[in-house]
Amino acid sequence: MNEKGRSTAINIELLKFGTGAARFALAFAALAVLCISAMAQEETTDYWMNKAQELYHNGSIEEAISAYDEALNIDPENETILIRKALDLLVVGKVNESIETCERALALLDEDLDANPADAEAWQNKAQILRRLNRQEEATQAYEASLAAFDQRIDEDPEDADAWMGKANILLSLGRWDEAHEAYNEVTRLKPLDYNVWWRKAEVISAIGDINESVEAYDKAIELIPASDTAELALGYAAKSEDLAAAGRMEDALEAINRSLELNPKSSVWWHFKAFVLTELDRDDEALAAFDEAIEQNPDDVGSWQWKASLLVEMKRYDESLEAYDEAIELTSKDETEELAQTWLSKGSALNKTGKRDEAIDAFQRALELYEKAILEDPGDVSLLQMRGRALYELGRYDESLEAYDQTLAVSSGIEPHTVDTTAWIGRGDALRALGRDREALDAYNMAIELGPHWSNAWYGKGEAQRALGQVYNASMSLYVAQQLGYEG
């Protein structure tokens, strides 16, 4: 089983999955052997780790976490399992549990490093966990220790491809792009027929920003994958598609994801990704069909129901969107407070557009209560404060909404890409405009545009504030920019 660090639709490692076949001489005897073999397989960590990855790629993340728990029942001190479980917990929003799992893995890695301070892989894993725990200075120190250990191995054996790969990965994590590129070139020189190496190199070059060279590396990896390994080929095309989409080459991304789905038509994750690409191409009917296919492959995929609902709102098919939101709410665990809050907030907006104001108010109130509960559960999450402000705004409680946005901006770290800050300034502008304080609203929208010049709703709000202030020409220009950026009221 080969392990590969790869960029995927939700940005975690992928594993190669294998299948086996048996030949039977005596049916009854073979069946007995098969049953014993299957039972034995289920007792191994490899079985449950592979199962977890398979469930993840099908969009069944909660089930994947349960599979990791089964693996940990067998091997409770396996740092690799703990790290992967922590990642999945983060994906489903269980931040506190993810942190606890990271701390467990960190304690085990410290034991390993006490026994062997030159363990480069242990230092690397420790650095990744520390970064996830936002202990950046310690993470950098651990990365440097890992780099030194890999360099020592290379000094002892300059042909050690695994050490070069480790060094390249560390350099990438440290943002030393050119050195990382050179190190990956060494790995491909040492292992020119290893598609895993070309695959990883493609990701690195993509991160550096050379999309053409990255696509060439993906093509090389795909060329080297055995034709019989359709599952791996499907992942290769999917990774290439994601890379192309990130570069804005949506037609090329669509071609690549179609190749992936030809090889693996049962993947709900990649049907979802295809739907996303189609929405970017404004091919809404096809995107809707792709979301339906994703849901058919995994009816319990909350994300696909949410995206489908949002797309139906854009298509002005509001009654259908409400049905989709209801499905998402029903499927979401009651413990997923933030996700439930977001779905209720979106449902309220859809209800508003149908003129069902009373039902919309009820939905917004539910969202507000859930956001307040989520804040109690995770008071350090600034984005929750910002979303609470939006719920209050939708309820017409503008003064309280303004306070919530001010609180958000006061405690925000201001880290790029400034998503929370930009959204909070826009929300502040909306609340001020609703209160008739258009001059202050204009200042707020200008702050939002300074942070996020491509946010269409910031330009729209600015245009409306300018119109209220009698700045007719300026208003028309701002509203034009909003329209060009894709604003839809």
N, C-alpha and C positions, 0 to 999 in steps of 0.2 A: 504494500500500500504506500504510494508516494504522497507526501504532504507538500502542498504548494501554497505559498502566500500569494493570494490573488485578489484583485479588485473585482467585486461582484456588484449586483444591483443594490445591495445593502451593505457592501464594503467590509466582508470578512473572509477568512481563508476557506478554500474549497478543497475537498478531498476526492481522490479518484476512487470510484466504486467499481468493484469487480463482481462478476457473476460466475457461477460454476455450473457444470452439468454432470450428471452421473449416468453410467450405463448399468443396466440391470440384467443379471443372469437369472436369478430366481426372484420372482416378484415379492414374495412374502418376506424372504430373508433380507432382500435389499431394502424394503420398506422399513423393517425393524432397524436396520443399520442407519438409514436416513433419519429416522426419528431420534435415535440416540445421538447422532452427529449434530442435528439441529439443536437438541437440548444442551449438548456440550458447548456449542457455539454461543448460545445465549448466555453462558456463564462467563464469557470473556469480556474484557474491557474493549477490545477491538470491535466486537460485534455491536456493542452499545454506542461506541463513538461513531462508527460508520452509520448506524441507524440514526443517530442525532443529526449528522450532516445531511443525510437523505431527507429527513423530516424538515430541516431548515430550508433546503432548496425547494421543497414543495410548499413553503410558506407556513408550515406548522411549527412555529417557534416554541410555543409552550410545550408541545409534545417533545421537541428536541431537548428542551431543558430537563424534562422528565427522564429522557434517555441518558443524559449525562449523569443524572442522579443515580441511575441504575449502575452506570460504570463506576461511579464513586463508591457505591456500596461494596463493589469488588475491590477497588483500589483507591481508598480514601485519601492517599497522600500523593496522588498523581497531579503534578502541577499543570501539565498540559490540559487535562480535563477541566480543572478548575478555571484556567484562563479562558477556555472556550465557553464554558458555562457563564462566566462573568460577562463575556461579550454578548451572548444571547439575552441575558437578563437586562443588559443595557438597551438592547434593541426593543424589548417589550416595555421599557420604561421603569423597570424595577431597580432604580438607581441604588437604593440603600442595600438591597440584597446583593447587587453586583459588587458594591464596595466591600461588603463583608467577605464575599468569595475571593476578591482580589487580595484582601488581607491574609486569608488562609494560605493562598498560593505564595504570597510574599514571605510568610514565616517559613514555609518549606524550602523556598529558594535560599533563604539566609542560612538554613542548616546545610544545604548542599555546598554553598560557597564557603562556609566555615571548614568543611571537609576538603574542598578543592578550590582555592581562591583563583585558579587559572581556568576555571570552567567558563569559556566564552559564551556558550549558549545560555547558561544560567544567568550570567550578567545581562545578556540581551533580554531574556524573559523578565528579569527583575526591572530593567529599565522600562519595558513596555507597561508593566503594571504600575510603576511609579508615575509614569506619564498619565495613565488612565485615572489615577488618584489625584491628579493635578499637583503632584510634587515634582515640579519641573526641574529644579536645581539638582535634586537627588537623581532624577531620571537621567539628566545629562552626564552626571558623574558615573552612573552605571553604564551608560552607552560608551563612555570613554574607556572604562575598564574592560568592557567587552571588545572594543576595537583594539586595545593593547594586546589582549589575549589572542585575538585572531592574527594580529601582526606577528606575534611570537611564533605561531604555528607556520605562517608563511615564511618567516626567516629560516625555520628548520626544514621546511619543504615547500619551495616556491611553486610546485606543481599541485599543491593541495587545493583542489577546486572547491571543496566544501568550505575551506577557510576563506577563500576569495569571495565566495557567495555570502558568507556571514559578514565579512568586512564591507562588502557592497551594501548589504541591507542596513548596517549600522550607519554608514556614511549617508545613506538616503534619509534615515531617521534624524540625523543631525543636520540635514539640509545642505550637505556638501555635495551638490548635484554633479558637478563636473568630475570630482573624484569618484563618486558612485558610478558614474557612466564608465569611467576607465576601468574600474574594478569589474563591472559586469562584462566588459569587453574581454577581460582576462578569463572570466568563467566560460564565455562562449568559445574562446580559443581552446581552452582545456577540455571542454565538453561540447564539441560542435554538433553532435547528433542527439543531444539531450533536449527534448522539447520543453522540459520544465525550465531549463535555463533561459531559453529564448522567450518563453512566456513571461518569466520574471523580468527579463530585460525590457520587454515591451511595456510593462507597467511602469518601470522606472523612467524610461524615456518619455512616456506619457506625462508623468509627474513633472519632468523637467520642462515639457512643453513642445517637444518635437513630434507632432502627430504623424507626419509622414513616415519617419523612421520607426515610430512605435508600431504603426500598422504593418510595416515590412517585417518587424520582429514577430508580431502576431501571426502573420502569414507563414513565416518560417516555422514557428511552433506548430501550427496547424498542419503544415506539410509533413512534419516529422511524427505526428501522432499516428499510430497504426490505424489503418482504415477500419479494422474490426472493432476498434474502441469507440463506438458511436457516442457513448456517454461523455467521454473526454473531448471528442471533437465538438459536441454540442456546447460544452462549457467554453471551449476555445473561441468558437464563433460568437457566443454570448458576451465574453469578455471583450472581444474586438468591437462588438456592437456598442457596448457601454462606453468604450474609449472614444469611438466615433461620435456618439451622442454628446459626450462631454465637450467635444470640440465643435459642436454645432453642425456636424455633417450628418443630418438626420436621414437623408435618402440612403446614404451609404450604411448608416446604422440599421435602417430598416432591412436592407438587403442581408446584412450579416445576421440579424436576429431571426429572419425568416429561415436562413440556413440552419441555425441552431434548432429551431422548432421543427424543421423537417426531420432532424435526427432524433429529437426528443420532444414529441408533441404533447407529452403529459406534464410538462413543467408549468405549474401555475405561476411561478416567479417570473419566468421569461415571457409568458403570455401577458402578464401585468406590465413588464417592461416594454413589450411591443406596443401595448395600448398607450403607454406614456409617449413613445416615439411618434405614434400616429396623432396624438393630441397636439404635439409640437408641430406637426405638418398640417394641422387644421383638417384632418380627415376624421371628423368626429364619429360618423356612423361606423367606420371600420374600427375605430378605437373602442367604441361601445361593444362591438362584437368581440373584440379581443378581451375586454374585461369579462364579458360573459363566459368566454372560454376559460379564463383564469379561474373564475368562480366554479365552473363545471368541474375543473380538475381538483379544486379545493374549496368546497362550499363554505368552509369555516374561516376563510381568509378575510378577516375584518378589513384589512387594508384595501383589498379589491372592491369590497362593497362601498367603502368610503369614497374611493376614487370614482367609482361608477356613479355614485350619488352626486358628487361634485360635477362630473361631466354632464349628467342629465340636467342639472341646474343651468349650466352654460348653454345647453341646447333648448332651454325653456320648457323642458318636459318635467314640470314640477311635481305632479302627482307621483310619477314613477320615481323621482328622486327621493320623495318622502318614504316610499316603500323601501328603497335601498338603505336610507338612513336608519329606518326601523330595524332592518336586518342587521346592520352593523351594531346597533345598540344592544340587540338581543344576544349577539355573539360575543360581545365584549365582556370580559370578566368584571364583576363588581369591584374587584381590587384595582382595576386599571382606571383609577380616578381621573387622571388627566385626559386619557383617551376618550373616556365617556363624556367628559366636559366638552372637549372639542367637537365631538359628534353632535351633542345637543345644541351647541352654539351654531354649528353649520345647519342643522335641521331648522333652528329658529329663523335663520336667514332665508331659507327656502320657503318656510311658512309665510314670512313677511311678503315675499314676492307673489304669493298666491292670494294675498289679502286676508289671510287667516290670522289677524293680529292677536286675538285672545290666545290662540294655541301657540303663537310665536312667543308671546310673553311668558307662557308656561315653560316653553323650551329654554328660553334665556334664563329664567329663574333657576331651572334645574342646573344649567351650565354654571351659573354663578355659585350655587351651593357646592357643586363638585370642585370648582376651582378653589374655593375657600378651604375645602377639605384637603385638597392636594397641597395647598400652601402650608397647612399644618403638618402634613406628612413630610414635606420637603421644603422648609422655609428658605433654603439657599438657592432655589431655582427662580431666578429673576424673571424668566419668561412666563411663569405662572402669574406673577403680579401684573405683567403687561396684559395677559389674556383676561384677567379679572377686570381690568379697566375696560376692555372691549365689551364684556358681558354687561357691566354697569351702563355703558353707553347705550347698548341696544335696549336696555330697560328704561332709557330716558332719564337715568340718574346721573346727569352730566357733571354736577359738582363733585360727586363721589368718584366718577370716572376720571376726572381731572386729577384728583388727589392720588388715585392709583397710578396714573401715568407719571406724575411727579415723583412718587415713591420709587417707581421702576428706574427712572433716570438717575435718581440719587444713589441707588445701590448698584447700578450696573457697572460692570468692569470695563465696558467700552472696548471689548476685544473685537477685532475684525472677524467677520465681515459686517459687524455692526447691525445685525439683523434685529435684535431686540431693541436697540436704541432707535433705529430708524422707524420701526413699527410704533414705538412709544411716542416719538415726536409726531408721527402722523395721527395717532390716536389723540394726542394732546391737542393737535390742531382741530380735529373733528369736534372734540368736546368744547373747545373755546368757540368754535364757529356756531355750535348749537346754542351756546350761551350768549351769542350776539357780540362776542369780543373778537371781531374780525381782524383787527390790527395785530393782536397777540397771536391769533391763529395763523396769520400770514408768516410771522416770525418763526412759528413752530414748523410750518411746512418747509420754509427755507432751510431750517436746520436739518430736516429729514432729507431734503434733496442734496444737501452738502455731503451727508453720509452715504446716501443711496440714490444717485442721480437717475437710475433707471426704474425707480418705483413709480408706476403710473398713477397710483392713488395719491401719492404726494403731490404730483403735478396737478391732478384733478382738484384736490383740496385747495391748492394754491390759487388755481383759476377761480374757484368759487369765492374764496376770500377776497381776491382782487375785484371780482364783479361786485361783491357787496360793498366794497370801498369805492366804487365808481371808477376803477381803473379798467375801462372797457377793453382798450387795445391789449394791455398786458394780460388781461383775463383770457382773451381769445387766443393769444399765443400759448399760454400755459395749458389751456384745454386742448389745443391742437397737439401739443407735445404728449399730453396724457393719452390722447386717441392714438397717436403714432406708436406709443409704447404698449398699446393693447388694452387700455382701460375699458372696462365694461361695468356700468353702474348696476 
